[in-house]
Amino acid sequence: MPASDGRERAILVGLDSTSLSGWDIEESMDELAHLVDTAGGQVVARIVQRKQKPDSGYYVGEGKAHEIEMMRSATEADLVVFDDELSPAQQRNLEEIIESRVIDRTQLILDIFAQRAASAEGKLQVELAQLQYWLPRLAGHGTELSRLGGGIGTRGPGETKLEVDRRTVRSRIASIKRQLDEVRERRSVQRRRRRNADLPVVALVGYTNAGKSSLLNAMTGAGVLVEDRLFATLDPTTRRYTLPDAQVLLLTDTVGFIQKLPHQLVMAFRATLEELSEADLLLHVVDASHPKAQEHCSAVFGVLGEIGADEHATITVLNKRDVAESASMIERLQHSYPLSVAVSARTGEGLGDLARTISGQLASRRERIDVVLPFNHPALGLIRKRGKVISEEYREDGVAIVADVDRAVAGQVRKARRNSG
């Protein structure tokens, strides 16, 4: 039965094995609890089994599955959430013993994404990931899934009920893929336009809730919604940003990553994530106050590897330097990532250093111009506004100006001189 405040009651189940890659089981379960809370549920119990590897039939042992059902009955839980992705067979076997909804971490994350999706594109991407997850699981349920009637792990984008007929699911998957191919083509055209405008693109990446949107707001005054919750940002947000050397760039915020990020989501969000592989520079935002910041970094680089962006030029942005617990972690991370800057998106500390570091990384995109222009030539204003003026001399034939400008400005100056000349 749901809690008195309407939230669904959940039992968490995890395995304490040797395969957590730096994560201990309690930290992984804490993150799972945070995910349940984000999805609108309430954790009423946790069960951890020490086991070298998952049982092929039940994930936990069959006896432990019966213990879980006893706990579910005693706590009147509405669902049981497993900390890893279950195979279709494991899920079916567990549902025969546990008399409630059985979901896994993948389903839970997909459910949160479904709740967060706001744009038409975001909803399509989430629905595709959900349907691809469910397709192999429909075989054991025939064409009707009685436990897909609602609640955490069963909701499609916009609270819609997910389609459960296998033939319809296949048809819907094909339709969504066609629509997303069109989205990818539109994004490709937009990227070509940006390249023609010659504005560098800098993309923010990082573990979920690391402070990417806060940093975007602090740097640009964008007014992007900032919430202390997982996956608050799904749809990319792009803003113009002017560096101290007057170079203009496009700063893009993207979806946050997490350990065990479902492969279905990475594939479904490829159109969005391609923005990262096409960027000129990545800003990897890390919550330096988190005790598992190093593991967060590894999880992010794992996803970047899946989309072919792990070799990109990257500045590691160590956020939350104003938090006392960050000092020792910042020191360790700076040793691991020499090209890093410690900042506080909340107080603004370090943002000047970050801007200068970005300028240095983008310096190859700038060139020096040495021109003489008529006194009233409009390009003079452009150079002064968008460039770093080295020297400026008023002569009889006009203004002799030497400046470092980005390639876009240099191209505009050359074009203006041709047109006036």
C-alpha positions as CSV (number, residue, x, y, z in Angstrom):
1,M,0.0,0.0,0.0
2,P,1.3,3.5,-0.8
3,A,2.6,5.7,2.0
4,S,0.3,8.1,3.7
5,D,1.6,10.9,1.4
6,G,0.8,8.9,-1.7
7,R,4.4,7.7,-2.4
8,E,5.0,4.1,-3.3
9,R,6.8,2.0,-0.7
10,A,10.0,0.3,-2.0
11,I,12.4,-2.4,-0.8
12,L,15.9,-2.1,-2.2
13,V,17.9,-5.2,-3.0
14,G,21.6,-5.3,-3.8
15,L,24.6,-7.7,-4.1
16,D,27.8,-7.2,-2.2
17,S,30.2,-8.6,-4.7
18,T,33.7,-7.8,-6.0
19,S,32.6,-6.2,-9.2
20,L,31.6,-2.7,-8.0
21,S,34.8,-1.0,-9.4
22,G,35.5,1.3,-6.4
23,W,32.0,1.6,-5.2
24,D,31.1,-0.2,-2.0
25,I,27.6,-1.7,-1.7
26,E,26.3,0.8,0.8
27,E,27.2,3.8,-1.4
28,S,25.6,2.1,-4.4
29,M,22.5,1.4,-2.3
30,D,22.5,5.0,-1.1
31,E,22.5,6.2,-4.7
32,L,19.7,3.7,-5.5
33,A,17.7,5.1,-2.6
34,H,18.2,8.7,-4.0
35,L,16.9,7.4,-7.3
36,V,13.8,6.0,-5.7
37,D,13.2,9.3,-3.9
38,T,13.7,11.2,-7.2
39,A,11.1,8.9,-8.8
40,G,8.6,9.7,-6.1
41,G,9.0,6.6,-3.9
42,Q,9.8,5.9,-0.3
43,V,12.4,3.3,0.8
44,V,11.0,1.2,3.6
45,A,13.8,-1.5,3.8
46,R,17.1,-2.6,2.3
47,I,18.3,-6.1,1.8
48,V,21.9,-6.9,0.8
49,Q,23.2,-10.4,0.1
50,R,27.0,-11.2,0.0
51,K,27.5,-13.1,-3.2
52,Q,30.5,-13.4,-5.6
53,K,28.2,-13.1,-8.7
54,P,24.5,-12.9,-9.4
55,D,22.4,-16.1,-9.4
56,S,21.5,-16.8,-13.1
57,G,17.9,-17.6,-12.2
58,Y,17.0,-15.2,-9.4
59,Y,19.9,-12.6,-9.2
60,V,19.9,-13.4,-5.4
61,G,19.5,-17.0,-4.4
62,E,16.0,-18.5,-4.5
63,G,15.9,-18.7,-0.7
64,K,16.7,-15.0,-0.5
65,A,13.9,-14.3,-2.9
66,H,11.5,-15.9,-0.5
67,E,12.9,-13.8,2.3
68,I,12.4,-10.7,0.2
69,E,8.7,-11.7,-0.2
70,M,8.3,-12.1,3.5
71,M,9.8,-8.6,4.0
72,R,7.5,-7.2,1.3
73,S,4.5,-8.7,3.0
74,A,5.5,-7.4,6.4
75,T,6.2,-3.8,5.2
76,E,3.3,-3.8,2.7
77,A,5.8,-2.6,0.1
78,D,4.5,-1.7,-3.4
79,L,7.6,-2.7,-5.3
80,V,11.0,-4.2,-5.0
81,V,14.0,-2.5,-6.7
82,F,17.2,-4.4,-7.6
83,D,20.4,-2.5,-7.8
84,D,21.5,-4.0,-11.2
85,E,19.8,-4.7,-14.4
86,L,17.9,-8.0,-14.2
87,S,17.7,-10.4,-17.1
88,P,14.2,-11.2,-18.5
89,A,14.4,-14.7,-16.9
90,Q,15.5,-13.3,-13.5
91,Q,12.7,-10.8,-13.5
92,R,10.1,-13.4,-14.4
93,N,11.3,-15.9,-11.8
94,L,11.4,-13.2,-9.1
95,E,7.8,-12.1,-10.0
96,E,6.6,-15.6,-9.4
97,I,7.8,-15.4,-5.8
98,I,7.5,-11.7,-4.9
99,E,3.8,-10.6,-5.0
100,S,4.5,-7.0,-6.1
101,R,6.1,-5.1,-8.9
102,V,9.8,-6.1,-9.4
103,I,11.9,-3.5,-11.1
104,D,15.7,-2.9,-11.6
105,R,18.0,0.1,-11.6
106,T,17.6,0.4,-15.3
107,Q,13.8,0.6,-15.2
108,L,14.1,3.1,-12.3
109,I,16.4,5.4,-14.3
110,L,14.3,5.1,-17.4
111,D,11.2,6.0,-15.3
112,I,13.0,9.2,-14.0
113,F,14.0,10.2,-17.5
114,A,10.3,9.7,-18.6
115,Q,9.2,12.1,-15.9
116,R,11.9,14.6,-16.8
117,A,11.4,14.6,-20.6
118,A,10.0,17.9,-21.7
119,S,10.7,18.4,-25.4
120,A,9.2,16.2,-28.1
121,E,12.7,15.0,-28.9
122,G,13.4,14.1,-25.3
123,K,10.2,12.2,-25.0
124,L,10.9,10.2,-28.2
125,Q,14.4,9.3,-26.9
126,V,13.1,8.1,-23.5
127,E,10.2,6.1,-25.1
128,L,12.7,4.4,-27.4
129,A,14.9,3.4,-24.5
130,Q,11.9,2.1,-22.5
131,L,10.5,0.1,-25.4
132,Q,13.9,-1.5,-26.2
133,Y,14.2,-2.4,-22.6
134,W,10.8,-4.0,-22.5
135,L,10.8,-5.8,-25.8
136,P,12.8,-8.9,-24.7
137,R,10.8,-9.0,-21.5
138,L,7.4,-9.2,-23.1
139,A,7.9,-12.8,-24.2
140,G,7.1,-14.3,-20.8
141,H,4.1,-12.1,-20.3
142,G,2.3,-12.8,-23.6
143,T,0.7,-9.6,-25.0
144,E,-0.5,-8.3,-21.7
145,L,1.5,-7.0,-18.8
146,S,-0.7,-6.8,-15.8
147,R,1.9,-5.1,-13.7
148,L,2.4,-2.3,-16.2
149,G,-0.7,-0.6,-15.0
150,G,1.1,2.4,-13.4
151,G,3.6,3.4,-10.8
152,I,7.4,3.6,-10.7
153,G,9.1,1.8,-13.5
154,T,6.0,1.6,-15.7
155,R,5.4,5.1,-16.8
156,G,6.1,6.4,-20.3
157,P,6.9,10.0,-21.1
158,G,4.2,12.3,-19.8
159,E,2.7,9.7,-17.6
160,T,1.5,7.7,-20.6
161,K,1.0,4.0,-20.3
162,L,3.7,2.1,-22.2
163,E,2.6,0.0,-25.1
164,V,2.8,-3.8,-24.2
165,D,1.8,-5.6,-27.4
166,R,5.0,-7.0,-29.0
167,R,4.0,-6.4,-32.6
168,T,3.0,-2.8,-31.8
169,V,6.2,-2.3,-29.8
170,R,8.3,-3.3,-32.8
171,S,6.4,-1.0,-35.1
172,R,6.6,1.9,-32.6
173,I,10.4,1.4,-32.2
174,A,10.8,1.5,-36.0
175,S,8.7,4.7,-36.1
176,I,10.7,6.4,-33.3
177,K,14.0,5.5,-34.9
178,R,12.9,7.1,-38.2
179,Q,11.8,10.3,-36.3
180,L,15.1,10.4,-34.4
181,D,17.1,10.0,-37.6
182,E,15.4,13.2,-38.8
183,V,16.4,14.8,-35.4
184,R,20.0,13.8,-35.9
185,E,20.0,15.2,-39.4
186,R,18.5,18.5,-38.1
187,R,21.2,18.7,-35.4
188,S,23.8,18.0,-38.0
189,V,22.6,20.9,-40.1
190,Q,22.6,23.1,-37.0
191,R,26.2,22.1,-36.2
192,R,27.2,22.9,-39.8
193,R,25.6,26.4,-39.4
194,R,27.5,26.9,-36.2
195,R,30.8,25.9,-37.9
196,N,30.1,28.3,-40.7
197,A,29.5,31.0,-38.1
198,D,32.8,29.8,-36.7
199,L,31.8,30.1,-33.0
200,P,33.6,27.5,-30.9
201,V,31.3,25.1,-29.0
202,V,32.1,24.2,-25.3
203,A,30.0,21.4,-23.8
204,L,29.4,20.8,-20.1
205,V,29.5,17.1,-19.0
206,G,29.5,15.5,-15.6
207,Y,27.9,13.1,-13.2
208,T,24.3,13.9,-12.4
209,N,23.8,16.7,-9.8
210,A,27.5,17.8,-10.1
211,G,26.4,21.4,-10.7
212,K,26.5,21.8,-14.5
213,S,23.3,23.9,-14.7
214,S,24.5,26.0,-11.8
215,L,27.8,26.6,-13.6
216,L,26.1,27.5,-16.8
217,N,24.0,30.1,-14.9
218,A,27.0,31.4,-13.0
219,M,29.0,31.9,-16.3
220,T,26.2,33.2,-18.5
221,G,23.3,34.4,-16.3
222,A,21.2,31.9,-18.4
223,G,18.5,31.5,-15.8
224,V,18.4,27.7,-16.4
225,L,16.3,25.8,-13.8
226,V,18.6,24.5,-11.1
227,E,17.3,21.8,-8.7
228,D,19.0,19.6,-6.2
229,R,17.8,16.4,-7.8
230,L,19.1,13.7,-10.2
231,F,18.7,14.3,-13.9
232,A,17.1,17.7,-13.6
233,T,18.5,18.5,-17.1
234,L,17.5,16.3,-20.1
235,D,17.2,18.7,-23.0
236,P,20.4,20.5,-24.0
237,T,20.6,24.2,-23.2
238,T,22.9,26.4,-25.3
239,R,23.9,30.0,-24.4
240,R,26.4,32.5,-25.8
241,Y,29.3,33.4,-23.6
242,T,32.0,36.0,-24.0
243,L,35.5,35.3,-22.6
244,P,37.7,38.0,-21.1
245,D,39.7,38.2,-24.4
246,A,36.4,39.0,-26.1
247,Q,36.1,35.7,-27.9
248,V,32.4,34.6,-28.1
249,L,31.6,30.9,-27.8
250,L,28.5,28.7,-27.4
251,L,28.2,26.9,-24.0
252,T,26.0,23.8,-23.9
253,D,24.6,22.0,-20.9
254,T,23.8,18.3,-21.4
255,V,22.2,15.4,-19.5
256,G,24.1,14.1,-16.4
257,F,25.6,10.6,-16.3
258,I,25.5,8.0,-13.5
259,Q,27.1,4.7,-12.7
260,K,25.4,1.8,-14.5
261,L,23.8,4.3,-16.9
262,P,21.5,2.1,-19.0
263,H,23.0,1.3,-22.4
264,Q,19.5,1.8,-23.9
265,L,19.6,5.4,-22.8
266,V,23.1,6.0,-24.2
267,M,21.9,4.7,-27.6
268,A,18.5,6.4,-27.5
269,F,20.1,9.8,-26.6
270,R,22.8,9.5,-29.3
271,A,21.3,12.5,-31.2
272,T,21.7,14.6,-28.0
273,L,25.1,13.1,-27.0
274,E,26.6,13.7,-30.4
275,E,26.7,17.3,-29.3
276,L,29.6,16.3,-27.1
277,S,31.6,14.5,-29.7
278,E,31.2,17.5,-32.0
279,A,32.2,20.1,-29.4
280,D,35.5,21.9,-29.6
281,L,36.1,21.5,-25.9
282,L,34.5,19.7,-22.9
283,L,34.1,21.1,-19.4
284,H,33.9,18.0,-17.1
285,V,32.1,19.3,-14.0
286,V,32.9,17.3,-10.9
287,D,31.3,17.7,-7.4
288,A,34.5,17.9,-5.5
289,S,32.7,17.7,-2.2
290,H,31.5,14.2,-2.9
291,P,33.5,11.3,-1.4
292,K,33.1,9.3,-4.5
293,A,34.2,12.1,-6.9
294,Q,36.9,9.9,-8.4
295,E,34.4,7.1,-9.2
296,H,32.0,9.7,-10.7
297,C,34.8,10.7,-13.0
298,S,35.4,7.1,-14.1
299,A,31.6,6.7,-14.8
300,V,31.6,9.9,-16.9
301,F,34.6,8.8,-19.0
302,G,33.0,5.4,-19.5
303,V,29.9,7.0,-21.1
304,L,32.1,9.4,-23.1
305,G,34.0,6.3,-24.4
306,E,30.7,4.8,-25.6
307,I,30.0,7.8,-27.8
308,G,33.6,8.3,-29.0
309,A,34.2,11.5,-27.0
310,D,36.7,10.2,-24.4
311,E,39.8,11.6,-26.3
312,H,38.3,15.1,-26.5
313,A,40.2,18.1,-25.2
314,T,38.8,18.4,-21.7
315,I,39.1,20.8,-18.7
316,T,38.1,19.2,-15.4
317,V,36.1,21.8,-13.4
318,L,36.2,20.9,-9.7
319,N,33.0,22.5,-8.4
320,K,32.0,23.3,-4.8
321,R,35.4,24.5,-3.7
322,D,33.6,26.6,-1.1
323,V,32.6,23.4,0.8
324,A,35.2,22.5,3.5
325,E,35.1,18.8,2.6
326,S,36.3,19.6,-0.9
327,A,40.0,20.5,-0.1
328,S,41.6,17.1,0.1
329,M,39.5,15.7,-2.8
330,I,40.5,18.7,-5.0
331,E,44.1,18.0,-4.3
332,R,43.8,14.4,-5.3
333,L,41.8,15.2,-8.5
334,Q,44.2,17.9,-9.5
335,H,47.0,15.3,-9.4
336,S,44.9,12.9,-11.6
337,Y,43.7,15.7,-13.9
338,P,46.4,18.3,-14.4
339,L,44.2,20.5,-16.7
340,S,41.7,21.3,-13.9
341,V,40.3,24.4,-12.3
342,A,38.7,24.6,-8.8
343,V,35.5,26.8,-8.8
344,S,32.4,27.4,-6.9
345,A,29.3,28.0,-9.1
346,R,27.5,29.2,-5.9
347,T,29.9,32.0,-4.9
348,G,31.7,32.6,-8.2
349,E,35.1,31.7,-6.9
350,G,37.5,30.5,-9.6
351,L,35.3,31.5,-12.6
352,G,37.9,34.0,-13.8
353,D,40.6,31.3,-13.7
354,L,38.2,29.0,-15.6
355,A,37.5,31.6,-18.3
356,R,41.3,32.1,-18.8
357,T,41.9,28.4,-19.0
358,I,39.1,28.1,-21.7
359,S,40.7,30.9,-23.6
360,G,44.1,29.2,-23.5
361,Q,42.6,25.9,-24.8
362,L,40.7,27.7,-27.6
363,A,43.7,29.9,-28.6
364,S,44.4,27.8,-31.7
365,R,41.1,29.2,-33.0
366,R,42.3,32.8,-32.9
367,E,44.5,34.7,-35.3
368,R,46.2,38.1,-35.4
369,I,45.0,40.7,-37.9
370,D,47.0,43.7,-38.9
371,V,44.8,46.0,-41.0
372,V,44.2,49.7,-41.9
373,L,40.5,50.6,-42.0
374,P,38.7,53.9,-42.8
375,F,37.9,55.9,-39.7
376,N,34.1,55.1,-39.8
377,H,34.4,51.5,-40.9
378,P,32.0,49.3,-39.0
379,A,34.6,46.5,-38.7
380,L,36.5,48.7,-36.2
381,G,33.7,48.4,-33.7
382,L,33.5,44.7,-34.2
383,I,37.3,44.3,-33.7
384,R,37.2,46.4,-30.5
385,K,34.2,44.5,-29.1
386,R,35.1,41.0,-30.0
387,G,38.9,41.1,-30.1
388,K,41.9,41.9,-28.0
389,V,43.5,45.1,-29.4
390,I,47.3,45.0,-29.4
391,S,47.8,48.4,-31.0
392,E,45.8,51.1,-32.6
393,E,47.2,54.1,-34.5
394,Y,45.3,56.9,-36.2
395,R,46.9,57.8,-39.6
396,E,46.0,60.0,-42.5
397,D,44.6,57.0,-44.5
398,G,42.6,55.5,-41.6
399,V,43.1,53.5,-38.4
400,A,45.9,51.0,-38.3
401,I,44.9,48.3,-35.9
402,V,46.5,45.1,-34.7
403,A,44.3,42.7,-32.8
404,D,43.9,39.0,-31.8
405,V,40.4,37.9,-32.9
406,D,38.6,34.6,-33.3
407,R,38.3,33.2,-36.8
408,A,34.7,34.4,-37.2
409,V,35.7,38.0,-36.7
410,A,38.7,37.7,-38.9
411,G,36.5,36.4,-41.7
412,Q,34.0,39.2,-41.3
413,V,36.8,41.8,-41.4
414,R,38.2,40.4,-44.6
415,K,34.8,40.3,-46.1
416,A,34.0,43.9,-45.1
417,R,37.3,45.1,-46.6
418,R,36.5,43.4,-49.9
419,N,33.1,44.8,-50.0
420,S,34.3,48.3,-49.2
421,G,37.3,48.2,-51.3
